[in-house]
């Protein structure tokens, strides 16, 4: 869960006197429909949004947690708004990423 979303859920939980982690679990398990999402099994290897591809792309590497490395591809023309994310790909080696 994104840090900003987790922070927001914790803030909302505090307004209602419940634990933030409990609200996060409820959101993940009940409200988000993640368990029935058709791409759930492949989401850990890659997320690709072809509709966001533009003429100017940016590629960056990031480590999310526990040493997991991912490559992020973003559309520079979207300027960090809706449609910015093109792909999040597991790993950083081109031999592993190109086939995805």
SVG drawing of the C-alpha trace seen along z (x, -y; Angstrom):
<svg xmlns="http://www.w3.org/2000/svg" viewBox="-16 -18 37 34">
<polyline fill="none" stroke="black" stroke-width="0.4" points="0.0,0.0 1.3,-3.4 2.7,-5.4 0.4,-8.3 -2.7,-6.0 -1.5,-4.2 -1.0,-7.5 -4.5,-8.7 -6.1,-5.4 -4.4,-5.8 -5.7,-9.3 -9.2,-8.3 -9.0,-5.4 -7.9,-7.7 -11.0,-9.9 -13.2,-6.8 -11.1,-5.4 -10.0,-2.2 -6.4,-1.0 -4.9,-2.0 -3.6,1.4 -7.1,2.9 -8.6,0.4 -5.8,1.1 -6.6,4.8 -10.3,4.1 -9.6,1.9 -7.3,4.5 -9.5,7.5 -13.0,6.1 -13.2,2.7 -10.5,2.8 -11.6,6.1 -7.9,7.1 -8.7,10.7 -10.8,11.0 -8.6,8.8 -7.9,10.7 -4.3,9.6 -3.5,10.4 -1.2,13.4 1.0,11.5 1.0,8.2 4.0,9.2 6.1,9.6 4.8,6.6 2.1,4.1 1.8,2.6 -0.5,-0.2 -0.1,-0.4 -2.6,-3.2 -0.2,-5.5 2.7,-5.1 3.8,-8.4 6.6,-9.8 8.9,-10.6 9.4,-7.9 11.5,-7.8 13.1,-4.6 14.2,-4.4 15.2,-1.6 13.8,-1.4 14.0,0.9 10.6,1.3 11.4,3.6 13.5,6.6 16.0,5.9 13.4,6.4 14.4,4.4 12.0,3.0 12.2,0.9 9.7,-1.8 8.7,-3.3 6.8,-6.6 5.3,-9.0 7.2,-12.3 4.4,-14.2 1.8,-13.2 3.8,-15.3 3.0,-13.1 -0.7,-13.2 -3.2,-10.5 -1.6,-8.4 2.0,-8.8 2.7,-5.2 3.5,-3.0 5.0,0.0 6.5,1.4 8.6,4.4 10.3,6.9 14.1,6.8 16.5,4.4 18.3,6.6 17.3,5.9 17.5,9.6 14.6,10.2 12.6,7.1 12.5,7.0 10.4,10.2 7.7,8.7"/>
</svg>
